[in-house]
Amino acid sequence: MTGQTSAMMALRDPDIRLMLRVRADDRAAFAEIVERYQHRLVGIMGHIVGHSTEAEDLAQEVFLRVYRTRHKYTPKAKFSTWLFTIANNLAINAIRDQRRRQVLPLEVQDSNFQGFRPGESRTPDKSAPPTQHLQQEELAAVVRRALDDLNERQRVAVVLNKFEDMNYAEIADVMGLTTKGVKSLLSRARAKLREALQPYIFMDGTPPPDIDDEEHGES
């Protein structure tokens, strides 16, 4: 029965097929998985922990765990859900470690993760005036501090929702919560972010991006 279930899931998810090849010690398949997910994982971890070097280290640790446990892999969900569950656990532990170490606030120049998605360039728009660059950097720092003030589960949920476009059900699968629990978590996080960003969101005379997107969470 387990074999039949794995085969059926593999038909629907090409990444599961790749991981089944990894389970059979196919190194080329593992390299392909890393290629597919590395930028996404680094981006997610960057949003969550706020430091590019630590984000890269955490992404590498995710892949190490995938490879070390490959022989025990049995598909029970989409491959991406399984992968991001590993990432979620590592990210939450990293946030807790940061707070225990009382890490100094993130410098503005290390806050290049906002809005970054695979395939997008993080190079600033050179045609924009210098004052606009400054405003963007200031707002990035404000957003980073607002994210840092969220608890670890709120921060992860917001990042998965806003930067990975995951809906409530997908986030629930990754974080081991109910859909109702995710909705409550995101509602509290959005309230905190709205309060933290309120003094800044109209500073350049334009409305801020919508941080609620309630309809997206239900998709």
Secondary structure, DSSP 8 states (H G I E B T S, - for coil): -HHHHHHHHHHH-HHHHHHHHHHTT-HHHHHHHHHHHHHHHHHHHHHHH--HHHHHHHHHHHHHHHHHTGGG---SS-HHHHHHHHHHHHHHHHHHHHHHHT-----GGG---TT--TT---S--TTS-HHHHHHHHHHHHHHHHHHHTS-HHHHHHHHHHHHS---HHHHHHHHT--HHHHHHHHHHHHHHHHHHHTTTTTTTSS----S--HHHHT-
